[in-house]
């Protein structure tokens, strides 16, 4: 019995290291296969994102003829221009106002959709509300441009039916600013709606039932159940929309082309004007890079909050 019991022990001892090494080999092979599968995407990102970003940084430090290195001279020159100061103000106003409006309207629409009984009607309403986001932005903006047109404006026609005077929608600075923001809100609200609707579907019904048992009303459920469960989704959606809205080009370019008096220019349209139309590519590159520190600052605080809340949930 002693000899018999010693054989399995020896076999286990001799077979232990090979099994461990086999598992490590499998793990290494899986990670290698995963890396190889992701390699095309990594190369694509490097080719279309990383390289253009560094190339734009290099261009922004050259003179207009791109024959001499001027360092931060282009950035200093832009900051001294009154027009570029307007661009900074308008870009921040355009992005922040539009994102806040989209977040609020998207949240309201998501709740309305969530409370519609399941069935055909919900699918129809959901499809109709997604139409602005599905239509190509340039095409839908052309339609808005027609509705704002001073001679053939549909809005002015409605005002005239009530005996009111025409409004120069795109001819007055602040009105034009509000028009560009309104079009962006119209286009981007369905994205917030669908993201928030998905988040609402994931909130457990047991939490609402427990809140009802404790005597919570609808407003208390919203602030103490719904919003805490959706905070991460709200933060990520707002950050993504902020990045896309800051880089928006189509709406402002089609509606106003930066006018009147450069009051509706954003970073993208102003970079196009001075970089492509005026032929100063380094100055246009410098203009476009001003978005980076603003968005990096916003991304840092949003992602830090998301990470902290994730850790608190895990703990």
N, C-alpha and C positions, 0 to 999 in steps of 0.2 A: 504493500500500500504506500509506503514511503517513497519507493522508486517511482510508482505510478503517479503520485501526486507531484513529484518534482518535474516530470516531463512537461505537463501543461504549463507550469510556471516558466520553464525554460522557453517553451514555444511562445508564450505571451511576451516574455522579455525580448526574444529575438525578433518578433513581428512588430513590436511597438514603434521603433524609429522609422521603418519603411512606410507604415501607414501614415504617420505624421508628415513625413516628407511628401508622400503622395497627395495628401490634402493640400499642402502648401503649393505643390506644383499645379494642382487644379485651380487653386485660387489665383495663382500668377497667370495661368493661361486665360482665365476668365477676364481678369483685368486687362490683359494684353488684347484679347479679342474686343473688349469694350472700347479700348483706346483706338484700335484700328477702325472700328465701326464709326466712332466719332471723329476720326481724322478728316474726312471730307468736309464736315461742318466746321471743324477748327480752321482748316485751310480757307474755307469760304469766308469765315468771319475775319481772318487775318487779311485776306485779299481785299475785301470790300468794306471793312470797318477800321481795322488797326492801321494798315498802310495809308489809306487816305487821311486818317486823323493826323498821323505824324507828318505826312507830306503837306497838309494844310498848315501845320505848325511851322514847318520850314518855310513855306511860301510867305507866311505872315511876317517873317523877319527879313524879307528882301525889299529892295526898292521897287518903284513902279516898273522899271525896265527889267527887273529880276537879274541884275548884273552885279549888285553889291549887297552886302549884309548890313542891315540897319538895326538889328536887335529888336528892342521894344518900341522903336520909333513910330511904327504904324499905330500901335495901341495908344501911345501918348497923343498922336495927332488926332485920332478919332475922339478921344475923350475931351479934347478942347473944342470940338465942333458942336454948335448948338443943335444942329440937325441930329447928330448921333445921340445927344442927351435926350432929345425927344424920342428917338428910337428905343432907348433903354426904358424910358417911362412907359411908352406905349406897349412895348413887349411884355413888361411886367403886368401892366393893367389888363392887357388882352388875355394873357395866360391865366392869371390868378382869378380874375372875374369870371371868365368862361368856365374854368374848372370848378369853382365853387357853385356856380349856377347849374352846371351839369351834374354835380354830385347831389345837390338838393333835389332837382327834378328827377334824376334817375332813381333816387331813393323813394320818392313819392310814387313814381310809376311802378317800381318794383313791388311796393306794398299793395298797390291796387291790383296788379297782375297776380300777386300771391293770394289775394283774397277772392279772386274770381273762381267760382267752382270749376273743377276740372272738366274738360269736355271740348267740344268743337269751338265754342265761343272763345275760350282762352287761347286756343291755337290761332284763331283768326286775329284777335287783338294783338297777340304777341308778334305775329307776322307783319301786321300793319305798322306797329311801333318800331319795327326794325328797318322799315323802308328807308328812312333818311340815312342810316348807317350803311345800307347795302348799295345805294345809288352812288356811282363815282362822284367824288367831291367836286371836281371841275365842272361836271355836267349840272349838278344841282346848284352850284354857285352861279352859273350862267342864268339859271331860272330866277334866282334871287336878284341878280343884277337887273334883269328885266322888270321885276316887281318894284325895284328901287329907281328905275330910270325916270329922269325928270319929265320926259315928254309922254311916256306910255306907262307910267307906274300904275299898277293895279291898286296899290295902297292909296295913291292920290285920287284915283277914280272913286274909291269908296268914300274918301273924305269929301269929295265934291258932291256926292249924293246927299250928304248931310249939310251942304252949304259951307263947308270949311275950305280954306285955301290950301294950295299945294304945299308940300313940305319938301325942301331940297335934301333928300335923304343922304345922298353921298356928296353933297356940295358944301356942307358945314362940318367943321372939324369934329365936335363932340357927337353930333348926330351920326356922322360916318363911323366914328369909333364904336358907338353902340350898335350900329348895323352890322359891322364885322363880328362883334362879339355875339350878337344874336344868331347869326348864321352858323358860327362855330358851335354854339350851344345846341342849335337845332340838329346839327350833324352828329355831335358827340354824345348827346343824352342817351340814345339807345344802347351804346356800349356800357354805360354805367348801369342802365336798367337791367341788362342781361347778366352782368356780373353780380349785382346786388340780389337779383332774383335767385341766382344759383346759391348765393350765400344764405338767403332766407330759407331755401329748401333744405339746407343742411342743419338748421337749428332744430334740436330735438323738441318734439311737442311736449315731452314730459316737463321741460322747464316752464313752459307756459301754463301747464296744468298745475304745477307746484305753486307758481306765482298767483294763479287764480284762487287756490286754496288759502293762500296767505292774505287774500283780500286785495291784491294789486289790481289797479285799473289799467286801461289800455295805454295811457301815457307812461305809467310806471313800468309796464312790461317793455315798452319801447326803450326806455333809458337804462333799465337794470337787467334786461335779458337780451333783447335784440342787438342793441348797439355794442355791448361788450363782446358778444359772440361774433360780430361782424367787423371788429376794429381792424384786424389785419387785412381783410379783403378790402375794406374802405381805404386803408393807407396805401396798399399796393396799387389799387385802381387809380387813386388820385395821383400818385407818383408817375405812373405810366402815362396818364392823360396829360399831366403837366409837361412831361418831356415832349410828347407829340404836339401839344398846343404851342409850346415855345418854338418848335421847328416848323410851324405851319407856314405855308407859302401860297397855296392856291387861293384861299379865300380873299386875302388882302390884295393879292396881285390881280385877280379878276375883277373884284368889286371897285377898288379905288386906285390900284397901282401905287399906293403910298400917299396919295393926295387926300384931301386938299392941303396944300402947304406942308407936305411931308408929315402930317399929323397922324396918319394911320400906318406908317411904316413899322414893320417888325424886323427882327434881325435878318430873317431869311430874305425878305423882299429888298431890304436896303443893301444886303450883300450882293444880291443879283444886280441891283442898279449900279453900284459903284464898281463891282468886280467884273461883270459881263458887259453891261451897256456902256460904262465909262472906260472900260479897258484896264482898270487898276486891280488886277487879280490879287496881289499881295494885300492890298487894303481890304478887299472883299473877304479874303481869308481871315484877316484879323477881326473883322466885324463878326463873322460867323463863330469865331472862337470865344467871343464874349459870353455866349450861352453856357459854356462848359462850367465855369466856376459857380454860376447861379444854380445850375441843375445839380452839380456835385454837392453843393451845400444842402439843397433840399433832399437829395437822395440819402445823404449821410444821416440826417436826423430821422427821416421816415424809416429807413432800414434798421437803424439802431433801435427805434421804438418797437418795430416788428420783432426783432431778435429778442429784445428784453421780454416782451409779452409771451413769446414762444417758450423762453426759458422758465418763466413763471408758471405757465400751464404744465410744462413737463415736470417741474418740481412738485 
